[in-house]
Amino acid sequence: MPSKLPRRQFIRNSSAALTAATLNGRLDFLVNAPVRRVALIGTGWYGKSDLFRLIQVAPVEVVSLCDVDQHQLEAAAALVSQRQQNHKRPTLYGDYRKLLAEQKPDIVLIGTPDHWHALQAIDSMKAGAHVYVQKPVSVDVIEGEAMVAAARKYNRVVQVGTQRRSTPHLLDAKKKIVDAGLLGKVSHVEICCYYHMRNNANPPLEPIPAFFDYEMWTGPAPMRPYDGLPHIRWWRAFMEYGNGIMGDMCVHMLDTVRWMLDLGWPKRVISTGGIYVDKAAKSNISDTQIATFEYDDLNCVWQHRTWGTAPDAEYPWSFKLFGEKGTLCGSTMKYDFFPEGEGKKIHMDVVYEKEKYPEDLKEERIELNAAPATRLHMINFLEAIDKNIRPVADIEQGHISSASCIMANLSMQLGGRPLRYDPVKKIIIDDAQATGLLQRKYREPWVHPAPGNV
């Protein structure tokens, strides 16, 4: 018989006031839940963070870890053996395909760089696992379509790490401001990021260290000359492995807006930008970009700059919903509602759970403001598995948000050309050149997945 989570630990996990209030008693399914066998592919900063949040809220056993950096893998194994209840050391792998074949985990968490998300998620689903995959779900649009197709074909739950949908204060804003009608009709949205987060380094080439499998790390992506460990955030500087700040930061805010306003695919995507300031760096992602996601009677406008100051210092990475009755400003740290006329302003700060989870305070590089959101996101993921329903950040929703950002980059690449995507035909309407950019070329021998062949 599978073991159960000790009642004392369950009570501790489910006692967070906001968690209980948010879930309205839906935690009962965890009391008698079986211990699920979990694997993590990609043991870097956020992969471990996701895994530790899962360990905090659910009866799981981490049976295996995978990483191409042996040093990072060994360090992660030591931490996991300390954190999980049975203190077992997970089995370690350098190739995720061998892990899936030998371990057959129930759940796979994917914390690798973006260029690996699609293949690892699809292969995990084929192996019978439910998947938690970080955003953006893919580096090109057809990868995302294939991931949705695989989830439906194999009847697997896939939760995307767009955890703003589970962020306590934003759940409150959606319920009390948006759904309650305090905004009235929303006809304009602004989303932004003004963090100085673009890596502007110019490191020299160097030998590949023996503990790092650069060939496997690169996988289906183009292979750049080796100039230092790419997975220590250096990879985000290059379009070869992701989609720049659009794919990293815009996807969160666009997804939040789509969730709050119940928006699907944009009718058109238009974007301009480029490298305007930091021209000397090796990085090839834009340092300045504007994108417009068009909906019926609503434009959602994104802007990022990795230089200069933010127009609103209170909301440097945020969304703003402009309605006929008021404005809602939101970020990972708070929200503010400003009504038209003499109405009452409403404010709520981020919720922390430092007292309930004191181990968070000792975790290296943890985002304390995001930890409660990720815990709720994991609970929602497990509930979807238990009830065979779609999670709040289902792969289809993650794909729409990710693909919209990818199309913004394609529009910029094509000189600001408006793009209209047909998700049924999976083409850019009346634009053969843009349609050809929906699928990147894979490096041999890796084979690009297709929606009809997963």
ABEGO torsion letter per residue (X at the ends): XBBBBBAAAAAAAAABAAAAAAAGGAAAAAAABBBBBBBBBGABAAAAAAAAAAAAABBBBBABBBBABAAAAAAAAAAAAAABAAGBBBBBBABAAAAAAAAGBABBBBABBAAAAAAAAAAAAAAGBBBBBBOBABABAAAAAAAAAAAAAAGBBBBBABAAAABAAAAAAAAAAAAAGAAEBBABBBBBBABBABBABBBBBBBBBAABBAAAAAEABBBBBBAEBAABGAAAABAAABAEAAAAAAAAAAAAAAAAAGBBBBABBBBBEEBAABAABABABBABBBBBBBBBGBBBBBBBBABEBBABAABABBBBBBBAAEBBBBBAABBBBBBBEABBBBBBBBBBAAAABAAAAABBGBBAAAAAAAAAAAAAAAAAAAAGBBBABBAAAAAAAAAAAAAAAAAAAAGGBBBBBBAAAGBBBGBAAAAAAABBBBBOABBBBBAABX
